[in-house]
Structures are given as C-alpha cells and as structure tokens.
C-alpha cells in the first residue's frame, strides 16, 4: 500500500447515448466532483455506492477491492460500508430524528440510542431528537441526514448536492460544519456539486467532470494559484484557452497563433516558444463604433462573426468565430447597448486588455 492512494476508482459505462469514462484517486480527504449538470457526476457517485454496475470498472477502498469487472468482483451496496446522502435527503417520514439517525447504526437497544444521540449532538440537533421530519426546518433535516450518514461509521461518505436547496448563511454554516466533521473523523468524502463556493469551501481535491469524462484533477489549495485558473475553467469548457507561440514584441511580449497576435504587455519569466494563455469571457470587450479605443487596447483588436447569442440572467454570452474558425466566448452585460443590438451572423470588433491575459503554460 506504500505510495498508494486510499481510494482508486475507474468506470466505463454507457447510459443510452451518453457514455461515462472516468477515473480518479483520493486519500482520506474531501474530494469535490465539480461540473455542469448532466456531466455524469451523480452517476459516478452511484457507481461508487454500488447502485450502478458499470460495464467496465474497478474500485479499491483501502485494502478492499469492491469492484473489478475483469475478475467478476462486485460487492453489493449494502456490504460496501459507504453512506450516500441524496439531494432529496430521503429521511423516513414516520421516524423521529433519533430513529432516523439510529437506523443504520450496527447494534441494538441502548448502543444504537447512544450512538444516535452522540451524532445528533455533533450536528447541533440535541433536544430535537423526538421531532419528525415534517416538524423540522430544511437546515435541520439536512443535519439529521448528515448525522445518519456518519453514525453508520462508513469507510466512505458520498454526498449528492446535499445543500442545493439551501441559500445564504445557512448553506455556509452547514458547509463549515461538514468540513469540520470530515476533518475530525478522517472519513473520505466525495461531494458532488456544480456550485463554485462548495468547491472553494470543501475541496482538498477537485475532480472536474464534463461530458462524462474527468477533464482535470486539482489540489484545492493550488487550483487558484497564478497560472491555474485558466486550466480549471478550460476543463469546464468555459473561457478561451489560446494555444500558440510566445514572442518578443515591441513594448513587451505577444502570443501568435491561428487567432492572430495577442499583445501581453510586459511579463516576467516568459521565454520564446510554444505556450498557452487564458482569457475569461468577460475580459473580451466589444468595440463601439462611436467610442474611441483606448491606446493600450489598440494592439488587441480582432474582427469576429457572432455565431450564437445566449441570453443568461445577468449577461449575454456570445460565441464568436475569430481567425481560422476558432470560437471565442464573450460575455457582455445585458444592460449594455451592444447586448441589445447584437444578432447572430453579425460582424463586430472586439478587444482584449493585455493585462487580462493569463499565461497558463510556456516552454
């Protein structure tokens, strides 16, 4: 086991026309599965719990192999010692909070009761143990569900967007409590979400999924360091990852590629050669015909054709073809005059501030 991660998992499984092909590993830590809706996160979680039998797969939990399709091994869910907490909580309506928490505790009588009371106290629910789910608030029901999952003393805790129905301070408080409990118990935890705040608060390890595949695995501490954000968002299919060559240019550095030349300004640590840079969609600015272009933006003006207009709650996302058919994402505020007049098929000019270009790899 020396040098091995505590959990090793992979699966290949078709779901109709959709296919999951994913693998990752983790230690006794909090791992966040992060990605857009429909990326396969919940199906992967159910496969870890033993609720899905993949066509091809392997799962090791410590020194126990729970699944190995090449050897015909598939340990059923009830024998895996995993606890799965669904988005819907699935508390038993006819049981009190105490009875719900004690349901999965091994043993009986006073042992079960003491264990359930201990966990209700740890989630700040002592005194409410005799209430039924309909007598509890949403946050209280969530605490009961987490206590029930942990009271069973699992070797792996699986949570499928448990806080999605909660907002504001309550969600933040529950996240912190869950984080503290995971650190105290050292039970490995896999948490599914598409909420960036959950990633920042809970992710020792972050597994990014899109279209049924793992697109990146990042350390929670390192993923927001300089040069990493572009990789993270590009893995999610968000933003503009530019690939080309870094060259010295008048007044600093530039990148050249199929999109043309993007001026980067003065940069330390760059060297000539192939590399990648990232530009967020909101950094790309439309050029208004009646507004003079600032001097420091004139070197980064590009002509593109608007291929798609996607209205979203606070902005309009444009898919713009630039250069040799490359598609850029551009976000403009819904209140802007450009957002009010833009149409698919329209040609327009855009500019990129040199300081907004993030270098994510060179040499």
Buried (B, 14 or more C-beta within 10 A) or exposed (E): EEEEBBBBBBBBBEEEEEBBBBBBBBEBBBBBBBBEEBBBBBBBBBBBBBBBEBEEBBBBBBEEBBBBBEEEEBBEBEEBBBBBBBBEBEBEEEBBBBBBBBBBBEEEEEEBBEBBBBBBEBBBBEEBBEBBBEEBEEBBBBBBBBBBBBBBBBBBBBBBBBBBBBEEEBBBEBBEBBBEBBBEBEBBBBBBBBBEEBBBBBBBBBBBBBBBBBBBBBEBEEBEEEBBBBBBBBBBBBBBBBBBEBBEBEEBBBBBBEBBBBBBBEBEEBEEEEBBBBBBBBBBBBBEEEEEBEEBBEBBBBEBBBBEBEEEEEBBBBBBBBEEEBEBBBBBEEEBEBBEEBEEEBEBBBBBBBEBBBBBBBE
